[in-house]
């Protein structure tokens, strides 16, 4: 299994203000679905940060996203470990396959692969 990137997900009702602030640090918008906005560093595209009001397709809002090369394999490993799956493995309309799992500290991790 290969980790492609890790993206912190910050809850924010001020996406425009957050985009402006992180723009001062060199980030540019690369995705905006209204309820989630992702910014990336042009010089290092995997360096990203997301702002989310609330996840519109899941029961909880994740604390971070981990993109992997094979989400189905990771899902099987996590499920077999006994970790709490808080959102089932599924395909999303915006081109990702994902699930959410709770880490030992209680944080919710969005594990995904692009299709």
C-alpha positions in Angstrom: 0.0 0.0 0.0 1.2 3.5 -0.9 0.2 6.7 0.8 -0.1 9.4 -1.8 -0.9 12.4 0.4 -2.3 13.4 3.8 -4.6 16.4 4.0 -5.8 18.1 7.2 -9.5 18.9 7.1 -10.4 22.0 9.1 -14.0 22.8 10.0 -14.8 26.3 8.9 -17.8 28.4 8.1 -15.4 31.0 6.7 -14.1 29.3 3.5 -13.5 32.6 1.7 -11.6 34.1 4.5 -9.6 30.9 5.0 -8.8 30.8 1.2 -7.5 34.4 1.4 -5.5 33.7 4.6 -3.8 30.6 3.2 -3.3 32.4 -0.1 -1.0 34.7 1.8 1.1 31.5 2.5 1.2 30.5 -1.2 -1.8 28.1 -1.4 -4.2 28.2 -4.4 -7.6 26.7 -4.7 -7.7 23.3 -6.5 -11.2 22.1 -5.6 -14.4 23.7 -4.4 -17.7 21.8 -3.9 -19.3 24.6 -1.8 -19.2 22.5 1.4 -15.5 21.6 1.0 -12.6 23.6 -0.5 -9.1 22.3 -1.0 -6.0 24.5 -1.4 -2.6 23.3 -2.6 0.9 24.7 -2.9 1.7 25.1 -6.6 5.3 24.2 -6.0 4.3 21.0 -4.1 0.8 19.9 -5.3 0.5 17.2 -2.6 0.9 19.8 0.1 -2.8 20.6 0.7 -5.3 21.8 3.2 -9.1 21.4 3.1 -11.8 23.5 4.7 -15.2 21.9 5.3 -18.5 23.2 6.7 -19.8 19.6 7.1 -19.4 16.5 5.0 -22.6 16.5 2.9 -22.4 12.7 2.1 -21.3 11.2 5.4 -22.7 11.2 9.0 -19.6 12.8 10.4 -16.9 15.3 9.3 -13.4 13.8 9.1 -10.4 15.3 10.7 -8.0 14.4 7.9 -7.9 12.6 4.6 -5.4 10.0 3.6 -5.2 9.2 -0.1 -3.9 5.7 -0.8 -3.3 3.7 -4.0 -5.7 0.9 -3.1 -8.6 1.9 -0.8 -10.2 -1.5 -1.0 -7.1 -3.2 0.4 -6.8 -0.7 3.1 -10.4 -1.1 4.0 -10.0 -4.8 4.4 -6.9 -4.4 6.6 -8.7 -1.8 8.8 -11.9 -3.8 9.0 -10.0 -6.9 10.0 -8.1 -5.0 12.7 -11.4 -4.3 14.5 -11.2 -0.5 14.1 -14.5 1.4 14.0 -15.6 2.1 10.4 -17.8 5.2 10.8 -18.7 5.6 7.1 -18.9 2.6 4.7 -16.7 2.1 1.7 -18.4 3.7 -1.3 -17.9 5.5 -4.5 -18.7 9.3 -4.4 -20.0 11.3 -7.4 -16.9 13.5 -7.5 -14.6 10.6 -8.5 -13.3 9.1 -5.2 -13.9 5.8 -3.5 -13.6 6.2 0.3 -14.5 5.2 3.8 -14.1 6.7 7.3 -12.4 5.1 10.2 -11.9 6.3 13.8 -8.3 6.3 15.0 -7.4 5.3 18.6 -7.5 9.0 19.7 -11.1 9.4 18.4 -10.2 11.3 15.2 -12.1 10.4 12.0 -9.9 9.6 9.0 -11.2 9.8 5.5 -9.3 7.1 3.6 -9.7 7.4 -0.2 -8.5 6.7 -3.7 -9.3 8.5 -6.9 -11.1 6.4 -9.4 
